[in-house]
Amino acid sequence: MDNSVENLVDNSEDNRVENKQDLESQVPQWIETWSKYILAQYSTASVLDEQTLELVQEILLATTQGDSCISAEAQNIALLKPLIVTHDIEELDIVEHSLAETVVAPFVQQHGLIYLYRYWQLERRLAIQVARLKQQKIQHVDVVAFDQLLTDPHQKAALTMVAGNAFNIITGGPGTGKTYTLARIIAVLQQTLPDIRIAMAAPTGKAAQRMGEALQKSLSDPKLHSFGLNQHQFNPMTLHRLLGLGNQHIPRFNLRQPLPYDVIVVDEASMLDLNLATMLFEAIPEHCRLILLGDANQLASVDVGSVLADLQNVQSLQHNRVNLKTSQRFKDGALIGKMAQFIQSQKNQSIDRAELLANFEQEIVEASALKPVELKANMQDVIQLEYLPEKILPADLIQYYQKLSLGFQAYFQSLNSYLMAEEPYHQIEAVTQAFDLYRILTAVRHGALGMNSLNHAMEKALFEYLPTLARYGDWYVGRPVMMSYNDYQLGLSNGDIGICLKHRQHVDQFEVYFPSLDKWIAATRLPKSMQTAFVLTIHKSQGSEFTHTAVVLDVAATRLLSQELIYTAITRAKSVVSLLVDRQAFIHALDTATTRMSGLVSMINTA
């Protein structure tokens, strides 16, 4: 994809999700403009009807929140004439996914819902492909001989499912062994189907890299040595790269030219939006197995749609999905696992908010001041909870910045050792490992406790720890940076994180090392849009894991918070979660479930 085009796409996604305070001030303007344009193009009325204008604006606004449609009411349908297709869509010739030009209109009504034509068409196309894959014939694999590979009954069920189905969904919370199970499924398929072609992918570069690391670890299990698997033959890539998306965001692989694989695995499937999922499903060839891995409780896609959650609700797909339930990462009584379960248990619950918070403090952790946590091997889960005051004074801010910076002390120490070493190259692995121990997560970019301010505060803490540290422009040794878009010329993907270090040949210059890629790039070659990454938004952290995460939620984040957001944040941690939160914002997060409006389930049921 052309860098400028992809940059615009990626940045628009970031702005939509992570900076909704700014977005909401912009939405009325552009929505009003587009609404008036639509009415001017399609309406036959001589005077602009205010009610119709408001309805069109409502539909457009819903798409910015991830909804593909809104509920249809009789008065709505009446208002939208002639802008809406009111034919019986079921009778249209859409089996081959080609709609007659005569039925094209800005809006479509079906199953009691009103869509923008684009999203109706995408849902319809996706539903047709789901129905195709459900019926698709594949070579059945006998797994009886491999019964000892897995002991957990749900993991065994996943292997049996993939052995007999073309379309497979494997879900589970953190630590339930999704990648562990996948490694054994791949081993069995390769053993029984020689020369099988397997592709691994994820929606983002970071998720693809994390998938590769987890898969490599799982494939190194002694139980799989006899299968002769080479972990280097599986190189997960982004879905954009898999599909060959070009300058016009048109995939190279599609219905007419399907992907050349026998098995396609997609990790972090909860991040699949409606458009990307449709392109993927249409590119699946005949006789191919599709395996979706994900956690339906995590954040939905940045763009329109909640595909994985919708697929979980399709009754006819009950034999095409398995939910892994036994957590290997969080043992019985482990606090992070208990908190994740607590959040899930609040879905569809109606409880007084004060009681909800009291239950949380009773079952999980009582509020107290955050304290430094010494990270140890195989340490027991730790959760800390500190409430922010209603009014945060400047002195309070300094105190909170200092508390949050304590998690980076091991990283700061590793940088000092690197700078003092006669052969600093040998210290690089220790630096990268120390950095991955800890990360600060927040819901918003702006404000005193937003991503930008917190990153600045962590920079200041580093320079206070290493007062002789040299800085040239934005660059200094120890600066962690993150890519904000895909750059195929540099070989970097949106979400890739690197650390700025001394240039290996030129002592007066900087290089950035990307550990997950084992790649060095001169700092001068990197775009100015590189974001400092001591602190990440929760959305950007999806697909990552850290030993200790600090989750900061101030009052400015309240309207962005949900159960899915806080669930995603706390499950990024392996051992320690430190919650620094506004009381009301935290209650809102625990009590608010995100439900996206979609007609995909109905579409699949009638496809």
N, C-alpha and C positions, 0 to 999 in steps of 0.2 A: 504494500500500500504506500502511496506517496506520503512522505512524512508530514507535509503541511496539512493534507486531508485528514490523516490519522490523528494528528495532533489536535485538530479541531474536534474530532469525534470524541477522543479520550477526555479532553478538557471539558467538553460539554457534559459528559457523564459525571465527572468529578464535581462540577459546579452544581449539577442537579441534585446530587445526593448529599454532598458534604458541605455545601454552602447555601442551604435553602433560605437562610435569612436574607441574603442578597437576591436570590432567585425570586422569592415571593414579592419583592418590590418591583421586579422586572416583568413578572408574568402578566399582570393586567395589561401592560402596554402591548406586548407582542401578541397576546391572545386576542385582545381587542382588534388589533390590526388584521390578523388572520381571519377572525370571525367576520369582520366586515367584508374582507375579500371574498370569502366563501359565499356570503349572502349576495354580494354584488354579482358573482359569477353564475349562481344557480337559482336565485330567487326571482320570481316573476312579479313580486310586489313592487309597486312604484315607490312606496315609503318604507324605510327601514323599521321593522317591527322590533321594539325593545325586548319583548318577551322571547322572541326567537333568537335575538342576539345573545341574550343571557344564557339561553339553553345551549347554543353553540359554544359559548365560552365555557360553560360547565363541562361539556364533553372534552374540550381541549385541555382544560385544567386537570381533569381526571387522568389524562395520559401522562402529565408531569409527575403524578403521584404513583405511577406504575400500573394504573388500571387500564384495561383494554376497552372498557365499555362502562355505561351507566345503566341503571334500571329504566326500562321503558314504561311510560304511563300514557294513557289515551290522549291527554292534552299535549304531551310531548310530541307524539307522532303527528298529531294534527298541526302543531306549530311548524314542524319540519317539512311539511309538504311544500314544494316538490323536491326537497333536498334529500329525501330518504327513499330507499328501496323498500317497498312494502309488499312486494310479491311474496308468495310462498317459496322461500329459498330452497326448501327440500325438493321442489319439483324442478329446479334448475339443473342443467347439465353441467355439474361440477366434478363429476367423478374423475375426469382427466385433468382437473384443476385448471380449466380454462373457462372463464366466465364470458358470456356474450357482452359486447360493448353496450348493448341496450340496457343492461341492468346496472351499469356503473353510475354511482352517485356519491356525494360526499359522505353519506351516512347509510347504514344498513340496520334494519330491525330484525331480530331473530331471537327466539326463546325468551321473550320478555326483556331483551337488552337492546340498547342502541350503541352502535360502534361507529367510529371512523372507518370508512371503507377499507383502509390499509390494514387495520388490526383485525377486522372481520375476516379479510382474506387470509391473513397470516394464520389465524386460529383454524380456519377451515383447511388450509393446506397442511398444517401440522396434524390435525385430527385424521386426515386421510392417510398420512404417513404412519401414524401410530397404529391405525387399523391394519395397514399393509404389513408392518413389522410384526404385529401380533400374530398374523397368519403365515408369516414367511417361513418357508421350509429350510431347515438346516440339517447338517449331518449330525445325527444323535450320537452322543458319547456315553459309553458305559463307565460309570464311576465306581462301581462296586469294588474294583481292585485297589482303589485309592482311599478306602474308607478311613485308614489310619492317619491320613494327612491332617485331618481336622477332627477335633473332639467336641467343640461347641455345637449344639444341635442347629442353631440358626445359621452358623457358618456352613455346616454340612448342607443345609437346605439351599443355601446360595449356590453351592457347587452343583447340586442336583438340578437347580433351576437353569443355570447357564448351560448345562449339558444338553438340555432338551428344548430350550427356547432361543429364538432369535433376538427378542426384546427382553432386557433384564434390568431391573432397578434394585440396587443394593443400598440401603440406607442404614444409618446408625449414628449415634452420638459420638463424641470424642472418645477415642480409646477402645472402641468396640471391635476393632480389628478389620476395618474395611480393606486396607491395603494388604494386611496379612492374609486375608481371605483371597483377595485378588491374585496375589503371588501364587497361591496354590491352585487357583482356577487356571491361571496361565500355564503353570507347570503341567497340569493334566491335559489341557488342550494341545500343548506342544508335543507331549508324549504320545497322544492318541491320533493326532492329525498332523503328520509330517509336512513340513514346508508351509505351515500355516503362517499367514501374514498378519501381524498384529500392530495396531497403531494406538498410542497413548496420547491423550490430550487433556487440556483444562482450559477454562475460559480466559485466564490471565497467565502472563509469564511467570509470576511469582507462584501461583498455584501449580503450574506445570513443573517448576523446579522443586517445589516441596513434594510433589508426587514422585518425582524421580529419586529424591533422597530417601523417601519412605520405602519405595519399591526396592531400591538397592539394599537397604537394611533387611527387608523381608526375604529377598532372594538369597541372602547370605546364610540363611538358616541351614544348619547341617542336614536337616530332613530333606532338603531340596537338592543337595549336592549330586545325588545319583541321577537327577534329571538333566544334568549337563547344561543348565541355563547360564547364559552369559548376560549379566545385568546391563552390559554396555549395548546390547542389541535393542534395549528399550529406552528410547530417548523422548520422553514426553515433550510435547510442543503445545503452543497455543492453538486453539480452535481456528483462529484466523489464518495461521500458517497451514494447518491441516487442510482447510477448505480452499486455500489459495486465493484469499480475498485480495482483489486488486485495487487500482486507483478509484474505481467507481463503486467500491464495496460490493462488487459482483463476484461470486465465488467461481473459481475455476472448475470445481467439482460440484455437480448438481444432478438433477434427475436424468439428464441426457448423458452426462459423463460422470458416473459414480466413482467413489473413492476406490482405490485398488487394494482393498484389505479384506481379510476374512473375519477379523475381530477388531472392533473399535471400542476403546474404553475412554470414558469421559469422567474425570474427577471433578469435585466441587460443583456438581450438577445443579445445586441450588442457585448458582450464579447465572444459569442459562436464562437469557431473556427470550421473548417470543420470536424475534427475528432470527437470532443466532440459532435457536433450537430448530426452527423451520428449515433453515439452510442445511443444518447438520443432518436432520432426518431425511431430507430429500436426497442427500448425497450418499446414503447408506445403500450399498449394492445388494443385489439378490444373493441369497445364501450366506449373508454376513450376520454375525452376532454383534449387537450393540449392548454395551454394559454401562449404565449410568451409576456412578458412586456419589453419595452426598449425604448431607444432614438436612432434612427438611425443616428443622427448627432454626437453622441459621438464617441470616439475612437473605432476602430474595434478590433478584437481579437488579442492577442499577437502572436498566431500561424497563420498558413495559413488559409485564408478564410475571407469573410465578409458576413456571412450567413444572418444576419438580413437585411442588406442593399440590398442583392440580392433578398430576399423574398419580399421586398418592391417593386421591379421592375418586378415582375411576374404578367402579366395582368390577368391570370386566377385565381389569388388569391385575386382579388379586393373585393370579398364578404367575405373574410376571414380576413380582416384587417380593423382596425379603428384607425385613428390618432386623438388624443385628442389635441385640439388647444387652449383652454381657460386656461391661466395660473392663478392659484389662488395664487401662491407664489409671482409672479412678476406682480403687477397691472399695468394698463396703465400708461406709463410714467416712470416706475421704471427702473433705469439705467442698472441694471444687465440683466434684460429681454430685454431691448433695444439693449444692446451689443450682446447678444445671437442672436437676430434677425438680427443684422447688419452682424455678421459673416456668418449666413446662407444665407443672401442675396447676398453674394459675390460668391457663388457657380456658376460655369459656366459663370461668368462675366469676361469681358476683359476690364480692366481699368488701366490707368497709375498709377504706384505705389505711386508716389508723390501725385496724386489726391486722391488715396485711403486713404492715411494717413490724408490728409487734411479733407476729408469727415468724417473720424472717429473722429477727434478732434472737428469738427463742430457739429456733431450729438450726440456724446457721452460725451467726456471730453477733455479739453485742458491739455496739459502737464504742470506740475509744480512739485515742490519738494514734496515728500511724507511727510505727517504730521501725528502725533498720532491721532487716532480716538477713541473717547469714545463710547463704545457700550451701547446702551440703548434699552429697550423693544419697539417693534413696530417702530424702527427707519426707516427713509427713506433710500433707497438705496444710497450708496456712492461708487463712483469709483475714484480712484486716478491713475495718470499716470506720471511717471518720467522716462526720458531717461538716459541711461548710457552713459558716454563719450566714444569716440572711443578708447582711451587709458586709462585704469583704473590704477591709481597710488596706492601704498600701503596705503597712507592716505585716498584715496577715499574708499578703501575697508573697512577700520575701520569705516568710517562714515556710509557706507551702512549696515554693520553688526549691528551697533548701532540702526539704523532706524528700521531694521527688527526685532530686539529683543524687541522693544517697545510693540509689539503686545502680548508678553508673560508676561507683567508686572502683569496682574491679576493672571496668573498662578503662578508666582514667589511669589506674596503676599499670595496666598492660601497655598503654601508650607511653608512659614514662619509661618503662623497661625497653620498649622498642627504640625510643629516642636516645637512650643511654648506651645501647648495645653497640659493640664494635661491628657485629654482623647483623644488622637489624632485620635482614630478610628472614632469618631463622625465628624471629619473634612474631611474624605475621599471623601464623595460625593461632597463637595465643590471643592476639588482638581480636581476631574475628570471632573466636569462641567467647571471649569476654563480652563482646558487644551483643551477642545473641542471648546472653543470660537475662537481659532486662529490656523492657520497652514500655513507654508511656502511651496509652491509647485515650483518645478523646473523640467526642461526637462532632465537634465543630472546628472550623479553621480559625475563626476570629474571636476576639474577646481576650480578657486577661488570663483565662484558663483554656483558651483555644490552642490549636496546634501551633500557629505561628508564634504566639507569645511564649509558649512553653519551650519550643525549639530554641528561641533566643535566650531564654533563661538557662537552658542546659549548656548552650555554647558558653555563656558567661561563667557557669560553674566549671567548665573544662579549663578556661583560661585562668581562672583563679587557682585551680589545682596545678596547672602548668604555666606559670606566669611568663616564662621565656619562650612560649610557643609563638612561632612566626605566622603572620597572616598576610596573604596577598589577595586583595579583593575579597571574594567570598570563600576562598580556599585556605585551608589550614590542615595540618596533620591531625587526623582523628575525626574530621567532618564526615558523618555518614550522610549519604545522599540516595535519593530514590528517583527513578525514572517515572515521568508522568504520562508517557505515551510510548508506542512501539516505534523503534527506529531500527529497521532491518539493515541499514548500512553499517551501523555500529554493532549490530547483533544484540541489541538490548530490547527488553520488553517492558511494557507498562507495569510498574511495581518492583522491578529489579532494584536491589539495594547494594551499594558499594561503599567502601571506606577510603577516604583520601589519605594517601601515604606519600612518603618521599619518593621522588622519581628514582628508579633503579640505576639510571645512567647519568642523569643530570641533577646534581645536588640542589640546584637553585630552582627546581621545578617540582610539580606534583603529578602523581599518577593516582588513579582510582582503581582499587582492586574490588572485583565483584566475586565474592567467594563461591556462590552457587554456580557460577559459570567458569570459575578459575580463569578469569580474564582480566587483563590490565589495559586501561585506556587512559591516555594523557588527559589531564583535567582540562586543558585548553580545547580539546576536541568535543567535550561534553556540552550540551545545551545550557544556556543560562537559566532555563526553567527547572533545572534539577532542584528538588526539594530537600532541605535538610531533614534528616529522618531519625533524630532522637525520639521524636514523637510522631505517631501515625494516627490517622483517623481510623476508627473501628472498621469502616468499610475497606480501607486499604490493607488492614491487617488480616483480612480473611484469607485463609490458606497458609498462615504462618503459625509458628509455635515458639514460645519463649519460656524459660524457666520461671520468670517472675514478670507479671504485667501489673502496671499501675493504671487503673481506670479512673479518669477524671471526668465528672459530669457536673457542670455548674448550671445555674438556672437558665442560661442562654440556650442550653441544649434541650430544654424540656420538650418542645414541640417536635423534636426529631427522634425522641426516644421511644423504644418499644421493647417488648420481651425478646424479640429476635436480635435486636441490637445489643442488649446487655448480655444475652446468652452467647452471642458470637464473641463479645469482648472477654468474658471470663473464661471461656473454653480455649482461648489462645494460650493460657498459662498451663504449664506442666505441674508446678508445685506451689506457687505463691500468687495470690491476687490481693492487691492493695486498692481498696475503693475509697476515693476521695470525692464525695458526692454531695450535691445539694439534696436535702431531705425530700423536698417535694418532687424534684426531678427524678430521684431514685424511685420513689413510690410510683410515679407516672410510668417509668420504665418497667417496673414489675407488674403493673396493672394493665398495660396497653398492648394488645395483640394486633399485629398488622394483618389485615385481610384485604387482599387485592381483588377487585371486581374483575371477573373473567367468565367467559362462556365456554372455555376449552373443554371442561368435563362434559357439558351437554353436547358439544360438537362431536367429541369422541363417541359418545353413546349413540349418536345418530349417523355417524359416518358409515 
